[in-house]
């Protein structure tokens, strides 16, 4: 399971970190990328464990993604700092992009 998680996590970072950099103010891009990476390092294992252990219905997955976007938005808000609106927008776009890429993950990793 760890090997699979590492692959999914690497793909998540490859999708989310450029978005964090692109949407953060130029002066705060490094902190935004670091905050996003550390936040994902905290939330991603939890989501992956839930998905692989319980195989929740789509509605539950969406709720989990929203909760994660809120947590990661809070991390961006305080680490960068960004306004709440901007932090939640950056986090929402990051998480939507990685969540919507899930079919690619299944195709690549099986």
N, C-alpha and C positions, 0 to 999 in steps of 0.2 A: 504493500500500500504506500510506503514511503516514496518509492521510486515514481509511482504514478502521481503522488502529490507534488513532488519536485517538478515534474513536467508541467502539470497544470499551473503551479505557482509561477514558473518561469514564463509561461504564456501570458498569465495575468499581468505580470510586471511589464512584459513587452508591450502589452496593450495600454495599461493604465499609466505608466510613468511618463511616456511622451505626452499624454493628455494633461497630466498634472503640470508638466513643464510648459506646455503651450498655453494653458489657461491661467497660469499664475503670473503675477507682475514680473517683469524682467529682473528686477532687483531681488526677487524672492524665489526664483526658479529652483535653485539648489536646495533650499529648505523645503520647498513644496515636494520635490521629488523624494527627498529623504523622509519626510513625514508620511507621504503616501506609501513608500516602501515599508516603513516600520508599521504603519497601520495595517497594511495588507498582511504583513508577517504575523500580526496578531489575529486578524479576523479570518483569513483564508483557511487556515487549518480547521477552524471550527466549522465553517460552512462545508468544506470538503468532507469532514467526518460525518456531518449530518446528512449530506447527500448520499454518501456511500453506505452509511449504516442504516438509515431509515427510508431512503428513496421517497421523500415526501412529495405530495401532490404539487402541481405547478403553483397553486395559490400560496402554499406555505413557502415555496422557494422564493416567490416574489416578495413576500413579507420579510423573509430573511435577508434578501438583497437590500430592501429598503432600510432595515435596521442597520445593516453593515454600512450603507451609504451615510446614514446619520452618524454612526460612530466615527467613520473615517472623515466625515465632514468636520466633526468636532476636533479631531486631531489636526486637521489642516487649519482650522480656525485659530487654534491656540499656538501651533508650532510655527506658522509662517510669519505673522498673523494675517488672516484675511477677514473680511466682514463675514457674518453668518451667511448672508445671501450668496456671496461668491464662493465660500468654502463648500456650501451644500451643492451649489451648481457644479463646481469642479468634481466633487465626489460623486454626484449623481451621474454626470457624463462619463466619468471613469468606470463606474460600476455598471452602467447601462451598456457601455461598449464591451466590457469583458463578459457580461452575462449574455448579451446577444451573440457573442462569438462562440457560445457553448456548442452549437452544432459543429463548428470547425474542430473543437477539441475532441468531440466524440469521433469525428472522421479521422483525425490525425492519430489520436492515441488509442482509439478503439473502445 
